[in-house]
Amino acid sequence: MAAKEKPDLQKKVHEVPHKPGVYLMRDRFNRVIYVGKARDLRKRVSSYFLPSKLAQADLKTRAMLEATWDFETHVVRSEAESVLLEGKLIKEYRPRYNISFRDDKRFLLVKIDMSEEWPRFRLTRFKKNDTARYFGPYADAGALRQTLNLMRKKFGVLTFGRGAPTERELKSSTYQVPVRLSEITAEQYRERAAHACEFLEGGSREMINALDEQMRKAADKMEFEKAAELRNMIDDVRQTTRRARRFTRGMLPSAIDPLADVQALSDALQLPRLPRVMECFDISNISTTHVVASMVCFRDGVPDKDCYRRYRVRTVEGQDDFASMAEVVRRRYSRVLLEARKKNPEVAEFSQENPVDALQHAADNDATEKNNRASSVTVRLPDLIIVDGGKGQLSSACRELQRLGLHDLPIIGLAKEHEEIYGPGRAMPLQLPEDSGALHLLQRIRDEAHRFANAYHQLLLKKRIDESILDDCPGVSQNRKNLLLRKFGSVNRLRKASVDQIAATEGIGPKLAEEVHRFLQSH
C-alpha cells in the first residue's frame, strides 16, 4: 500500500485572512501538535512554509514543520482575544511543541465578595465555587490595574488588600476619592461597589465620554501631556471593559458559511425577504479637510466589489456624521431611482406601486428574460441597508429614504461599542449573541465599509500632501499649479515629466519648467 502523500500547504495559505487569530498545526493523524497566535494570520502562517524558514529553523521548529500535515485558523476580534484563545487551546490540546501555558498559568480575574461588609475588588488567577463575583479574564494586566486605579478614584471603592478598611483608608481623602470612607456607612459603600460592578460589566460609555471630553479640552489648551495621559486612560478602560467572548469547543474551528449567515440575519431581523443584497454606509471624518463616505455591497453574504461606491461629502461643513450620512444616502438612492427609470421603462408602468415594489418587479422580469437576451446589469435596491452608527445616523438615513418614497426599504443602524442593532420604530436596540453568524455577517460588512472609507480618506490626504509640495516651488502660483495638475493629473506624473513636457504647459515657460523640474527632483 502506497504511503500517504504529504499535502502542499502553500496553496492553502492564500485562503488565510490578514486578521488576528490563532492557528493550529496538525500531524498526519490529525492531532494538534502546535497552537500559536498572530496579529496577522496570513503573514505568520505563510512564514512557516517559506523554503528559507525550514533551512534557518532551530531543531524544534524544523521537527514541528516536518510533522505538520495540515493547519487550521480561527479569526478573533483583537490581539488580546487571540492571547486568551491561544491559552485556552494549549490547555485543552496539550500540543507537544508548545512550551508556554503548559504550567497552567492563568490570566487575571477581578474578584469581589458582596457578602462582605466592605467588599473589595481584588485580583486573582483562580475562579472558585464560592459566593464571590468574578470579572474577566483579562489579557492585558497593565490596562486592568490602571482601570482599577481609576475605579478607586471614580467610585470610591476599595481595591486590593483584605477585610475591613484600615485606619488610613477610613480617614484619607486623597486615597479614597471623592470622600472619606469614615463619612459614609457600609450600606452606602456597597451601593458604590454595585455601580463599579456595572462599570466592569461593560457600562463604561458614560465614563469614556467624560474622559474623551477632558482629553479634547486639554488638547485645545495645548496641554498635550495631559491629553496623552487621558487618551491612554480611555484605551485602558476600553480594553478592560470590552466584553470578552467565552470560547467553547463548539466554536472552533469555524468555517464561514455566508448563505447560512444571511438566513440567520433574515430570521433575527424578521425581514420580509432574504437580504441577498445588502449595502452598508460608513462616514470617515478623521479631519474636516476631507469628509468622505463609503458604500459597500455584499451579495449572498460575500463582498461584491464591483458595486462599491465612495463619496466626498459636499454640503456639510465640519464634522457632522448625521448630516453627512443623510447626504450620502440621498445621493446613493436618488441615483439608483434615476438609473432605474432610464434602464427599465417598465418601472413607470408601476407608478401605483411604491418604488421598492416597482424595482423588485422590474428585477424579477429581468431575471426571467436573462436567458433570452443580453441583459445589462439590473439596477435594483438592496434588500437591507446598514448604516454604521446608532439612532442619530439611522434617523438621518430614514428621513432621506422617506423623502424618496423608499419608506418600505429595510434599514438598520449598527453601533460599534456594544454591537447594538437599531431599527426604525424600535424603542430598544437588539443585541445578537456574540457567536451568532448573523452578527458576524454584520460585523464583516461594517468592517469592510470602514476599511473602504478610510482607504479613500488616506488617498485624498496623500494627494493633498503631494499637491501642497508645489505650494513651496518658487514661481508657481495657484493658477499655474492648477494648470500643471490639470495637464499631468498628479505630482507623481509631473515629477516623471521632462523639462520640455513641462514647458509645453500653457503659462509655463522654459525657465520656469527647469525650476519646477529641479525642485521636484530634490523634494
FIGUNU-485775 format. One record per residue (C-alpha): x, y, z; residue in one letter. Coordinates in pm, whole numbers, plus 50000, padded with zeros to 5 digits. Layout:
FIGUNU-485775
XYZA/...
This chain:
FIGUNU-485775
500005000050000M/501475033749894A/502325058550167A/500035088350202K/501475118750024E/502035149950233K/499745178150111P/501045211049970D/500025236350234L/501385266750048Q/498205267949837K/496015267350148K/497925296950295V/496415320250032H/492955314350182E/494055326850526V/492845362650604P/495025391850717H/493335392851059K/494245384851421P/493615349851544G/495085316151634V/496375287651421Y/496585250351495L/499155227251333M/498085190851293R/500095159451217D/499225130850979R/496925115751242F/495035148851274N/496425155151624R/497095191251726V/500865194551769I/501205232451797Y/498985262451873V/500085298051801G/498625333151793K/499175360651539A/498315396951482R/498165388851109D/497335352251044L/498305352550675R/501765366750741K/502505343951035R/501255311450885V/502805317850542S/506195324250703S/506295287950821Y/506135274450468F/508845295850309L/511825274550194P/514185297350385S/512225291850708K/512905254650718L/516575259550636A/517105285050916Q/514785269951177A/516005255151503D/515655217851569L/512305220551747K/510695242451477T/512105220451199R/510705189351362A/507315206151407M/507165217051041L/508195182850915E/505425167251126A/502775192551010T/500335178450755W/497555203750793D/496625235550977F/493515254351085E/492965291051162T/490375308651374H/489815346151341V/489115366951653V/488315403851703R/491525416051866S/495055406451956E/494055403752322A/491395378152231E/493975357952039S/496115355952356V/493145343352559L/492145318052297L/495715305752248E/495995298552620G/492665280152627K/493555258252329L/497015249452461I/495485238552791K/492865218252603E/495075200652348Y/498445199852530R/500365202052198P/503775185752213R/505615215552057Y/504175242452287N/506125253052594I/504315283952724S/501005279252905F/501945243452996R/502435253853360D/498705261953388D/499425299053415K/496125317353405R/495005352453317F/493925377153580L/490365378953710L/488755405753927V/487005391854235K/484575408854472I/482565392354750D/479435413254805M/478645393455121S/481485411755300E/480635443155495E/483165463855296W/483705443654975P/486985449154792R/487955444754428F/490905420554424R/492945402854158L/493095365154135T/494035338553882R/491605311754000F/487815311653998K/486445293054300K/482985279054355N/482075304954620D/479705334454670T/482055359854509A/481525376354170R/484275373053909Y/485035395153608F/487405386153326G/489725370153234P/491885399553122Y/494785395152881A/496295429652947D/497295430953314A/498635466553289G/495395480453146A/493455461853416L/495495476653703R/495175511853562Q/491395507053529T/491145495453890L/493015526853999N/490535547753802L/487625528753963M/489025536054309R/489035573254232K/485765574354039K/483585552154259F/485445554554591G/485815516754627V/488485495754796L/490925477554573T/493425451054681F/494045442855046G/491715422955270R/488985427955528G/487515459955671A/489025493955582P/492245503055761T/492575534955966E/494305551655672R/491625540955425E/488895554655651L/490455588955710K/492455596755395S/490515617555141S/493415616454897T/493485578354894Y/489725574054873Q/488135598754632V/485755616954636P/485035614355014V/486475597355323R/485045562955392L/484595573655753S/481895597855631E/479665570855474I/478025539155600T/478845503755491A/475505502255309E/476295533955112Q/479685519555027Y/478075487554897R/475955508554656E/479205523154519R/480615488154478A/477485477754287A/477955507254046H/481595497153999A/480465461753914C/478135475553646E/481095495053510F/483215463453482L/480345445453311E/480565469953023G/478725500953144G/481695523253068S/480255545452794R/479465574653026E/482945574653179M/484655571352840I/482625600952707N/483625621953011A/487305612752972L/487115619952599D/485695654652670E/488515661452918Q/491065649852660M/489695673452393R/489715702952633K/493305695252733A/494335693652367A/492585726852293D/494585742452577K/497765726752429M/498215705552742E/499385676652529F/500945655752807E/497665655952997K/495735648352679A/498015618652606A/497555606052963E/493765607952925L/493945590652587R/495875561752743N/493335560553025M/490485557752771I/492325529552592D/492825510952922D/489145514253015V/488025502452670R/490455473252683Q/489275462453028T/485525467352991T/485215453352638R/483055422652655R/485275392352610A/483865362152435R/483765329052616R/485365304552377F/483855269952377T/484995239252190R/481955240851966G/483155274251830M/486425260251696L/487405259651424P/484595277651247S/484325280050872A/482275309150742I/479065298550568D/477855331050402P/474405318550296L/473725303850639A/474675337250795D/472335355450554V/469475332650654Q/470305337451024A/470285375350980L/466955374050799S/465455353851085D/466955376151356A/465675408451198L/462395392651075Q/462925406950726L/460235403950457P/462695387450217R/466145371750237L/468775400150243P/470735386549947R/471885421849856V/473005444150143M/474535478850125E/476425494350416C/477445531050464F/480305544850673D/481485580750726I/485195588550766S/485815622950914N/489295619451059I/489755656150975S/487495683850846T/489675687750535T/488145657550366H/484935642250498V/484325610950291V/481965581450293A/481845546250158S/479115522850042M/480005486150018V/477755458849883C/477525422549996F/475755397849768R/474775364149918D/476965371550219G/480205379850032V/481655413049906P/480575424549559D/483375449449495K/482085459849153D/479205477049332C/481325496049587Y/480975533849584R/482875562049756R/481765597849818Y/483215631449909R/480715649150133V/479885682349966R/477135700150160T/478295695550521V/480695718650699E/482805704650983G/482345670551143Q/478645662251140D/478095624651099D/474305627851093F/474195653450812A/476955635250621S/475045602350640M/471885619750515A/473705634550215E/475305601750110V/472105581050145V/470205607449947R/472795607649667R/473015569749651R/469325561549621Y/468225591449416S/470855579749166R/469555543749181V/465995555449114L/467145577448824L/469125549248663E/466245525248716A/463865547748522R/466355550648236K/467185513448214K/463745499948299N/460965519548127P/458525494248274E/459145509748618V/456985538948511A/454135514848440E/454005506048808F/453525541848927S/450755530049158Q/453295508649341E/455925522949569N/459455523949418P/460625493649618V/457945470849470D/458305485849123A/462045479949112L/461645444849251Q/459065437448981H/461445450248712A/464315429848858A/462155398348852D/461275404748487N/464925409848404D/465865376948572A/463135358948374T/464315372848040E/468015369548114K/468335336747924N/466635351247616N/468595383447571R/471875400247654A/470765419147962S/472735446848126S/473315446148499V/469995450248676T/469535482348868V/467935472649195R/467525484149551L/469165464049829P/467225440150048D/468795456350355L/470595489250425I/473075491350713I/474415524150848V/477445524851073D/476185542051387G/473305544251631G/469995562551650K/471255595651508G/472745581351189Q/469745558251143L/467215586651182S/469095608150930S/469135579950675A/465455571550732C/464375607450668R/466105607350328E/464585573850231L/461115586750319Q/461615617550101R/462485594449811L/459435572849874G/461555543749996L/459985541450341H/459425503650299D/463105496350242L/464545476550540P/467285495850722I/469205491951048I/471965510151235G/474885490851390L/476515508851686A/480155499251739K/480695499152115E/478295471452217H/477265459451867E/473715471851924E/471315469751630I/468855498751599Y/465765497151381G/463125523051284P/460355524151543G/462195501751791R/462445516352140A/465275493152246M/468235480852040P/468625444151952L/471755425552067Q/472565392751895L/474605365152065P/478325370252018E/478705336351849D/475825343751609S/476545340151239G/474125368951177A/476205392151396L/479455380651234H/477995389050891L/477035424051006L/480495429051153Q/482145418050830R/480175442350614I/480585470750867R/484355465050892D/484645463850512E/482775497050481A/485075512150743H/488185499550563R/486975512450226F/486115547050367A/489455550350545N/491355539350235A/489645566950033Y/490335592250307H/494035583050310Q/494165585249929L/492765620749932L/495045630550218L/498115617450034K/497025635249716K/496595667749905R/500025664350066I/501575657649725D/499825687749572E/500915710249857S/504565703949762I/504025726749463L/503005754849701D/506675757449801D/508005757849446C/509305792749351P/507365809349069G/504385785349083V/501215804649159S/497885788249243Q/496775792948882N/499955776948741R/499685748848997K/496145741448874N/497305741948510L/500115717248582L/497915693448779L/495165695348518R/497615685148245K/499645658448430F/496985646048672G/499225643248977S/502535654449124V/503975619549069N/503355621748694R/504665657248686L/507835645448862R/508435619948585K/507915645348307A/510815661048115S/511595698148112V/510255701147756D/506985684247852Q/506545707948147I/507395737947931A/504665727947685A/502065735547953T/500075767547900E/501505795848111G/504775777348188I/507895789248006G/511225770847960P/512875788348256K/510065780648499L/509865745048364A/513525739748454E/512855754048801E/509855731048857V/511775700648732H/514775708248955R/512515714449256F/510565681849223L/513705660949178Q/515105674649504S/511875671549706H/
